[in-house]
């Protein structure tokens, strides 16, 4: 049985990195009963996804999972069996500070750490379309490494 029921990707604004990670995991999870979502730590109001991120997702035949950013609300978003994967150590620390507000206990890690890599995924904001493409490729690799670990654990 899979140790988690939900994977929640978190970045700062939820308009690029966490949305890409969410979209990628949704394409590889198959029919597993796993909820996959993304949220942002600084979302004052719902913003449209970054157009470059959307273009890169679509060019890789991956459908964006939503149109607008969503704020991380610990009391609502963290439920039983949640794995929270942030894009950077700084964001992980911000989430850990909110742990007393979680609706249920949760494991918190960076995507890189969970995938077995000691790396952060910084924001490509202001970069070229090629930069966003490179970020997508890197996130794709890390999400697939994380999925392999997650799905391997379901058979233990």
Secondary structure as the mmCIF struct_conf table of DSSP 4:
data_model
#
loop_
_struct_conf.conf_type_id
_struct_conf.id
_struct_conf.beg_label_comp_id
_struct_conf.beg_label_asym_id
_struct_conf.beg_label_seq_id
_struct_conf.end_label_comp_id
_struct_conf.end_label_asym_id
_struct_conf.end_label_seq_id
BEND BEND1 UNK A 3 UNK A 3
BEND BEND2 UNK A 5 UNK A 5
STRN STRN1 UNK A 6 UNK A 11
BEND BEND3 UNK A 12 UNK A 16
HELX_RH_AL_P HELX_RH_AL_P1 UNK A 17 UNK A 28
BEND BEND4 UNK A 29 UNK A 29
TURN_TY1_P TURN_TY1_P1 UNK A 30 UNK A 31
STRN STRN2 UNK A 35 UNK A 40
BEND BEND5 UNK A 41 UNK A 42
BEND BEND6 UNK A 44 UNK A 45
STRN STRN3 UNK A 48 UNK A 48
HELX_LH_PP_P HELX_LH_PP_P1 UNK A 49 UNK A 50
HELX_RH_AL_P HELX_RH_AL_P2 UNK A 51 UNK A 59
TURN_TY1_P TURN_TY1_P2 UNK A 60 UNK A 61
BEND BEND7 UNK A 65 UNK A 65
BEND BEND8 UNK A 67 UNK A 67
STRN STRN4 UNK A 68 UNK A 68
STRN STRN5 UNK A 71 UNK A 71
HELX_RH_AL_P HELX_RH_AL_P3 UNK A 74 UNK A 77
TURN_TY1_P TURN_TY1_P3 UNK A 80 UNK A 81
STRN STRN6 UNK A 82 UNK A 86
BEND BEND9 UNK A 87 UNK A 88
HELX_RH_AL_P HELX_RH_AL_P4 UNK A 89 UNK A 97
TURN_TY1_P TURN_TY1_P4 UNK A 98 UNK A 98
HELX_RH_3T_P HELX_RH_3T_P1 UNK A 99 UNK A 101
BEND BEND10 UNK A 103 UNK A 104
STRN STRN7 UNK A 106 UNK A 110
HELX_RH_AL_P HELX_RH_AL_P5 UNK A 111 UNK A 115
TURN_TY1_P TURN_TY1_P5 UNK A 116 UNK A 116
TURN_TY1_P TURN_TY1_P6 UNK A 125 UNK A 126
HELX_RH_AL_P HELX_RH_AL_P6 UNK A 129 UNK A 153
TURN_TY1_P TURN_TY1_P7 UNK A 154 UNK A 155
#
